[in-house]
Every structure is written in C-alpha cells, then in structure tokens.
Amino acid sequence: MVLAFSVSFGGLDIALRTLPMGTAYAVWTGIGAAGGVLSGMLFFGEAHDWRKLLWVTVILVATIGLKLTA
C-alpha cells in the first residue's frame, strides 16, 4: 500500500509540472475514485450494477475532459 501511495503521489507530482493544481487534483481524485469502485467490483465481490458503471464512466469522461481543456 505504501508503494501504491508513493507511485500515486509521484504521478500527481509529475502532473503538477504541466497542469494547473485544480485540474491535476481533479484528475487524480477521479482516477482514484473510479479505480476504487472498479477494484471493489473485480476483487471484493461488490455488485456489478450498471448504474455504478455508468457513473464511473461519467467520472472518467469528465476527467478526460478536464485534462483536454487544461
């Protein structure tokens, strides 16, 4: 877990070199939220509800949109 946190913060540090702080943080949290939901579904037996997948898709599309407009 410490390694995953280190890699995650390292990626945020790299993103902050080229993106505004608000955009970089939004992308970082969006990826984390989507990853948490998908990990729960794949590895921890959480329900594979189409509504969850819809909202994860919305998060990812919004994250990509923020990156493209920054």
C-alpha positions in Angstrom: 0.0 0.0 0.0 2.9 2.4 0.8 4.3 1.6 -2.6 1.0 2.3 -4.3 0.6 5.6 -2.4 4.2 6.6 -3.4 3.5 5.9 -7.1 0.2 7.8 -6.9 1.8 10.9 -5.3 4.7 10.7 -7.7 2.2 10.7 -10.6 0.5 13.7 -9.1 3.8 15.5 -8.7 4.6 14.9 -12.4 1.1 16.1 -13.4 1.5 19.3 -11.4 4.5 20.3 -13.5 2.3 20.9 -16.5 -1.3 21.1 -15.3 -2.9 23.7 -13.0 -3.3 22.4 -9.4 -7.1 22.2 -9.5 -7.1 20.2 -12.7 -4.3 17.9 -11.7 -6.1 17.2 -8.3 -9.4 16.6 -10.0 -7.9 14.1 -12.4 -6.0 12.4 -9.6 -9.1 12.0 -7.4 -11.3 11.0 -10.4 -8.9 8.2 -11.3 -8.7 7.1 -7.7 -12.5 7.1 -7.2 -13.0 5.1 -10.4 -10.2 2.7 -9.5 -11.7 2.2 -6.1 -15.1 1.3 -7.5 -13.7 -1.0 -10.2 -11.4 -2.7 -7.7 -14.3 -3.3 -5.4 -16.2 -4.9 -8.2 -13.4 -7.0 -9.5 -11.7 -8.2 -6.3 -14.0 -7.7 -3.4 -17.3 -9.0 -4.7 -19.2 -5.7 -4.9 -22.3 -5.7 -7.1 -21.7 -5.2 -10.8 -24.6 -2.7 -11.1 -25.0 -0.9 -14.5 -25.6 2.3 -12.6 -22.2 2.1 -10.9 -20.6 1.5 -14.3 -22.5 4.5 -15.8 -21.3 6.9 -13.1 -17.7 5.5 -13.3 -17.9 6.2 -17.0 -19.1 9.8 -16.3 -16.2 10.3 -13.9 -13.7 9.1 -16.4 -15.2 11.2 -19.3 -15.2 14.3 -17.1 -11.6 13.6 -16.0 -10.5 13.3 -19.7 -12.4 16.5 -20.5 -10.6 18.4 -17.7 -7.3 17.2 -19.0 -8.1 18.1 -22.6 -9.2 21.6 -21.6 -6.3 22.4 -19.2 
